[in-house]
Amino acid sequence: MAENKACCQNDKGGLPKIREAVCIDTNRVYDSCADKDCLADLRVYFPPQCQETIEHATGVRCRGTEILNVFMDVEKVPFNRGCYSVDITFFFKVTVEVFTGACNPPETLCGFSTFSKKCILYGSDGNVRVYSSEYRADSDDNQLIPTNTNPRAKIQVADPICLDAKLCRPCDCCCNLNDSCMPIPHCVRRAFREEFPEDYGRSRHEERVVAVTIGIFTIIQLERDVQMLIPAYDFCIPQKECSCDTDDPCEAFRKIQFPVDSFFPPNDGSGSCCNSAGPFCACGGNS
């Protein structure tokens, strides 16, 4: 069987000599920023049948939240060459437990909330449009449509943390959607079993709503396609053979080590309260 070693190492374990310099097309990050945001008192929007339960609720507790989607737009900043504003809109799915009485069990409901923010980053200048010959089924031609000269925005978001949930009046929370004309994106609608009516933004007259506080960690980047010259050592040829012998499942099972730690948790002594405690330890038992 072949040995499992790095294909970029020589026989002595070090890096081989550089064979040539090659040009690659890759994405370069021109600017980035990291944020830790506490989004306080965001209003949660529920389907009408769930909102009826909220109207009679006596208490609410947050069970969790997740990100449904993130919309981003990149625009040039006037009079500041090379800088771009990144408009970001988060859509969260919020799960809450609603209490309607002392004798009634809590009911689990799901709604969505949204939050928008803007940041300004440096994205350098670009005056070319990029075409690609990659095939796309819904295109008039086999080539992809050209992209504009703005850099691409990329965002990385850790799992959001639901910090608080409460009942309040609509005027006491942050309503990030335009109530007079509220288009709900398709990515949000399909995340719920209940339907949101088309005139949802004009037919609501709630007396009580749910507001949540969410904490998120994000990294926002602006990147462009660039050609870079890098050193090339050799082709990366796999040196490990694939194990495809699955004819005998019992033989494959016998190669699996017995999970000792699953039956007997490791005891290194660091968690004992009786180490060097004399005849009687602090736990009240004999050593």
Residue pairs with C-beta under 8 A, 6 or more apart in sequence:
1 241
2 239
2 240
2 241
3 239
3 240
4 239
4 240
5 239
6 239
7 234
7 235
7 236
7 237
7 238
7 239
8 15
8 16
8 233
8 234
8 236
9 15
9 16
10 16
15 233
16 233
16 234
17 233
18 231
18 232
18 233
19 232
19 233
19 234
20 231
20 232
21 229
21 230
21 231
21 232
22 229
22 230
22 231
22 232
23 227
23 228
23 229
24 227
24 228
24 230
25 225
25 226
25 227
26 225
26 226
26 228
27 152
27 223
27 224
27 225
27 226
28 223
28 224
28 226
28 228
29 221
29 222
29 223
30 121
30 122
30 123
30 124
30 151
30 222
30 223
30 224
31 121
31 122
31 123
31 221
31 222
32 121
32 219
32 220
32 221
32 222
33 119
33 121
33 219
33 220
34 217
34 218
34 219
34 220
35 119
35 216
35 217
35 218
35 219
35 220
36 215
36 216
36 217
37 117
37 215
37 216
37 218
38 163
38 213
38 214
38 215
39 115
39 213
39 214
39 215
39 216
40 174
40 213
41 168
41 172
41 173
41 174
41 211
41 212
41 213
42 92
42 113
42 114
42 115
42 173
42 174
42 176
42 211
42 212
42 213
42 214
43 113
43 170
43 173
43 174
43 175
43 176
43 209
43 210
43 211
44 94
44 96
44 111
44 112
44 113
44 209
44 210
44 211
44 212
45 111
45 112
45 113
45 177
45 200
46 54
46 109
46 110
46 111
46 210
47 111
47 192
47 194
47 195
47 196
48 194
48 196
48 197
48 200
49 194
50 109
50 110
50 111
50 194
51 204
51 206
53 98
53 100
53 107
53 109
54 60
54 98
54 109
54 167
54 206
54 208
54 209
54 210
55 206
55 207
55 208
56 100
57 98
57 99
57 100
57 167
57 208
58 99
58 100
58 101
59 98
59 99
59 167
60 96
60 97
60 98
60 99
60 165
60 166
60 167
60 210
61 96
61 97
61 99
61 106
61 165
62 94
62 95
62 96
62 97
62 162
62 163
62 164
62 165
62 212
63 95
63 96
63 97
63 108
63 162
64 94
64 95
64 162
65 92
65 93
65 94
65 95
65 113
65 160
65 161
65 162
65 212
65 214
66 92
66 93
66 159
66 160
67 90
67 91
67 92
67 93
67 157
67 159
67 160
68 91
68 92
68 93
68 112
68 187
68 188
68 191
69 91
69 185
69 187
69 188
70 88
70 89
70 90
70 91
70 155
70 157
71 88
71 89
71 91
71 185
72 86
72 87
72 88
72 89
72 153
72 155
73 86
73 87
74 84
74 85
74 86
74 87
74 123
74 150
74 151
74 152
74 153
74 222
75 84
75 85
75 87
75 150
76 83
76 84
76 85
76 150
77 83
77 84
77 85
77 120
80 120
81 125
82 122
82 123
82 124
82 125
83 120
83 121
83 122
83 123
84 120
84 121
84 122
84 123
84 150
84 151
84 222
85 118
85 119
85 120
86 118
86 119
86 120
86 121
86 153
86 220
86 222
87 116
87 117
87 118
88 116
88 117
88 118
88 119
88 153
88 155
88 220
89 114
89 115
89 116
90 114
90 115
90 116
90 157
90 216
91 112
91 113
91 114
91 185
91 187
91 188
92 112
92 113
92 114
92 115
92 160
92 214
93 110
93 111
93 112
93 191
94 110
94 111
94 112
94 113
94 162
94 165
94 210
94 212
95 108
95 109
95 110
96 108
96 109
96 110
96 111
96 165
96 210
96 212
97 106
97 107
97 108
97 109
98 106
98 107
98 108
98 109
99 106
100 107
110 192
111 210
112 188
112 191
112 192
113 176
113 212
113 214
114 176
114 177
115 174
115 176
115 214
116 176
119 220
121 220
121 221
121 222
122 222
123 150
123 151
123 222
123 224
124 151
124 224
126 149
126 150
126 151
126 224
127 149
128 149
129 146
129 147
129 148
129 149
130 146
130 147
130 225
131 143
131 144
131 146
132 143
132 144
133 142
133 143
133 144
134 143
134 144
135 142
136 142
136 144
139 145
151 222
151 223
151 224
152 222
152 223
152 224
153 220
153 221
153 222
154 220
154 221
154 222
154 223
155 218
155 219
155 220
155 221
156 218
156 219
156 221
157 216
157 217
157 218
158 216
158 217
158 218
160 214
160 215
160 216
161 214
161 215
161 216
162 212
162 213
162 214
163 212
163 213
163 214
163 215
164 212
164 213
165 210
165 211
165 212
165 213
166 210
166 211
166 212
167 208
167 209
167 210
167 211
168 208
168 209
168 210
168 211
169 207
169 208
169 209
170 206
170 209
172 211
173 209
173 211
174 211
177 201
178 201
179 201
179 202
179 204
180 201
180 202
181 201
181 202
182 200
182 201
184 196
184 200
189 195
189 196
197 203
245 251
245 252
246 252
269 275
273 281
273 282
273 283
274 281
274 282
274 283
274 285
274 287
277 287
278 287
279 286
279 287
280 286
280 287
281 287
